[in-house]
Amino acid sequence: MTPEQVLAELTALATDDVPTHGGATMAYVYDSGLAEVDALAAAAQAAYQWTNALDPTAFPSVARIEGDLVGAALGLLGGGPGAVGTVTSGGTESCLLAVLAARTRWRAAHPGDERRPQLLLPVTAHAAFRKAAHLFDLAVVDVGVDPETCRVRPDDVAQLLSTRTALVVVSAPSYPHGVLDPVAEVAAVAAAAGAPCHVDACIGGWLLPHLDGDTGTAPFDLSVPGVTSLSVDLHKYGYAPKGVSLLLTGDPEFRLGHWFATAGWPGYPVVNPTLAGTRPAGPMAAAWAVHRWLGVEGYRRLARRAREATTALVAGLGGVPGVRVVGDPATTLVALAGTDGLDVLHLADEMTARGWLLQPQPPFTQPDGTTLPATLHLTVTAATADRVPALLTDLADAARAALELPPPVPDPGLVAAAQGLDPAALTVAEVDGLLAFAGLDGGPLPERMAPVHALVAALPRELAERLLAGVLDRVHRPH
Ligand SMILES: Cc1ncc(COP(=O)(O)O)c(C=O)c1O
């Protein structure tokens, strides 16, 4: 084969993928809508694709690139003198490292204490923190949010703080509803109890400062007293390609808590601030180039464009039957719930059929028994701006179609049979059998996903998690 034929084959593989560009895929991807950004990122990535960011003494340019990115972020996000940062592979890794550093700090402050340190998490905090607790053996303390505003209440955090608290997390904004937690208030109660407070600004941290206070949001960055660390992703509203995020802190001692150093083997001394060893420098170089070219003015234009599109979208939703916006969309994320009997799972399917990806989010029962409704998540980027009228037209059309449909109900026999199962004891073969029974037996996923989501929502959470892992396990088997 020629290289051209190989590339053509690769391109053909992506035929069924959702589009990464054009603004209709409203989760997972962030499109600036600027061809120059894409071309520049690709060239920078190509220039650094063989460079190993594992060792900045061998590749000093990597240290320079990382330093420039961290410096720019600290300038944007309230880093004072002495503040430091780490370039990571993505939001999840930034969140993981924040928790790891907090655990290191807690253990140092509680020598001999055998208890598991606690992570205080508003239920709306990104699931990456649950992964961190799982990996690093912390106990999650769930903090419910106000069911109307979907923001955590500082008093609730205050009540749950204890000497076991290793870290409190707030979001700016939260992924599920796009609302900002009361960062200053929560950071203050955390500080009063001697606990560090992490601001997860993975999705909003590069956008909000470029809106120049237009949205009236309260300060949320490292300059807020009590905020000890902050995560922000360049591969989201920094419009860099996938694989680059930052973890910032005002306290270099805190950062040491997620470093790993060993001279305890006969090979080269291994010193990593991140989870990976060998690290791709390509995404860092691409982020550096995109940042250098766009500059503050470029990011301001893109942020305003996405924000204006969001405002127009929210205003236009008045003309869409059966939907309401949940909470106050403070940035460019919107969560839609159903009204008048509309099921948002059907709406998601109807929108998929019209060429859009709106991400279904299941209903959620909070620790106090209140529920957060099922929603559709929409991430608006600059590329969506021109398409808001088309989006509203399709939404209205899709909503009318969804209102005609009966609620998606999972097979009652399957739900009843599943109730008695112990998810921890299920083998791979048993999970395969259950999935086959549910009609998910390895072929392409059904065109309409509403019944699948309804089934997941009807099952006990741990069983649903086991079955979801089973679905993805099948997706990842070799062909
Ligand atoms: C607030 C927030 N935190 C963390 C993450 C995880 O980021 P990533 O998918 O880059 O690992 C996301 C992703 O959407 C997010 O929105």
The ligand as an SDF file (V2000), in Angstrom:
LIG
                    3D

 16 16  0  0  0  0  0  0  0  0999 V2000
  -15.2710   20.5140   35.1360 C   0  0  0  0  0  0  0  0  0  0  0  0
  -14.5170   19.3760   34.5150 C   0  0  0  0  0  0  0  0  0  0  0  0
  -13.5560   18.7480   35.2160 N   0  0  0  0  0  0  0  0  0  0  0  0
  -12.8510   17.7270   34.7090 C   0  0  0  0  0  0  0  0  0  0  0  0
  -13.0880   17.2640   33.4410 C   0  0  0  0  0  0  0  0  0  0  0  0
  -12.3190   16.0810   32.9100 C   0  0  0  0  0  0  0  0  0  0  0  0
  -11.5490   16.4850   31.8190 O   0  0  0  0  0  0  0  0  0  0  0  0
  -10.9280   15.4690   30.7590 P   0  0  0  0  0  0  0  0  0  0  0  0
  -12.0750   14.8870   30.0020 O   0  0  0  0  0  0  0  0  0  0  0  0
  -10.0500   16.3540   29.9430 O   0  0  0  0  0  0  0  0  0  0  0  0
  -10.1540   14.4380   31.4780 O   0  0  0  0  0  0  0  0  0  0  0  0
  -14.0860   17.8800   32.6730 C   0  0  0  0  0  0  0  0  0  0  0  0
  -14.4080   17.4080   31.3140 C   0  0  0  0  0  0  0  0  0  0  0  0
  -15.3700   17.8070   30.7040 O   0  0  0  0  0  0  0  0  0  0  0  0
  -14.8140   18.9740   33.2170 C   0  0  0  0  0  0  0  0  0  0  0  0
  -15.7780   19.5870   32.5270 O   0  0  0  0  0  0  0  0  0  0  0  0
  1  2  1  0
  2  3  1  0
  2 15  2  0
  3  4  2  0
  4  5  1  0
  5  6  1  0
  5 12  2  0
  6  7  1  0
  7  8  1  0
  8  9  2  0
  8 10  1  0
  8 11  1  0
 12 13  1  0
 12 15  1  0
 13 14  2  0
 15 16  1  0
M  END
$$$$
